[in-house]
Amino acid sequence: MIDFGNFYQLIAKNERLSHWLETLPAQIAKWNKESLHGYYPGWVKTIENLPDMTPDILDLKTGVTAQRTQPLTDGETRRINNILRNLMPWRKGPFSLYGVEIDTEWRSDLKWDRVLPHLSPLAGRTILDVGCGSGYHMWRMAGEGAELVVGVDPTQLFLCQFEAVRKLLGNDQRVHLLPLGIQELPALQAFDTVFSMGVLYHRRSPLDHLWQLKDQLVSGGELVLESIVVEGDEHQCLIPGERYAQMSNVYFIPSAKMLTVWLEKCGFTNIRIVDESVTTTDEQRRTEWMINESLADFLNPDDPSLTVEGYPAPRRAVLIAEKP
């Protein structure tokens, strides 16, 4: 099973995070005992089957790329490729690992390119990434010099994908993923930057989510919020019916301006809308590493500005705010 002992040792020496040890080990123990997916043991076995690798060349600045100066043989590359395919579907990436190119459903590098120019420098920061998926953006945060990056995401396949990538990156301990939801975290007030990207519209109570994010930040810390929005003024909010773009768990889609009002209501300051763009099928699409339906299947074939349900097609905004 996946061992979180290294993370416990790490935060035990961290003045801001050491008090988390009062609750976290018991939560993880309960998760290990009660919450495991039926496929989880097989996914863990997949990680164990990967070779221990340490890259000679590691690039987390322009992507997530690991290489050896002496390239792997075709057989070694095929072995890694076949093992990683046991962890499909791969949704967030891409990853380039010793000649294995994991072409994920989402080009998460495109989102990072939109977000990065607006961030306070990440060098030396302690960062929380909420709903981090398999960890692509966390590795990019490490590439910007973050001291420690902690991700939370309850999806067990994402945890196993993350641990597989970490093993191939030389067991890098700057980045950690915990199989928890944000609602399971105490008010740590310990992170310099908190990211919540692609999460808010899945929350039945979006203002509660914003308060939970605020509770994780130090005073003066920075929130990076990315979410689906609709066009309109501060009074505009879409509340979809049973499904939105074939997703059943979408509750509120406000305008970016309404999101600003929500952040103000939760006590954030210096709120800026720094980017707004329509999601394209270049950024989210079916690949050989994610063979299920993707964005093109969720849009009206006669009018791609609409979803199959008739709602405005996905449009995403990035907002930056500060905790006083």
ABEGO torsion letter per residue (X at the ends): XBBAAAAAAAAAABAAAAAAAAAAAAAAAAAAAAABBAAAAAAAAAAAABBBBBBABBBAAAEBBBBBABBBBAAAAAAAAAAAAAAOBBABOBBBBGGBBBBBABBAAAAAAAAAAABBBABGBBBBBBGAEAGAAAAAAAAAGBABBBBBBABAAAAAAAAAAAAAAGGBAABBBBBBBAAABBBAGABABBBBBGAAAABABAAAAAAAAAAABBBGBBBBBBBBBBBEBAABBBBBBABBGGBAABABBBBAAAAAAAAAAAGBBGBBBABBBBBBAAABBBBAABABBBAAAABBAABAABBAAGBBBBBBBBBBBBBX
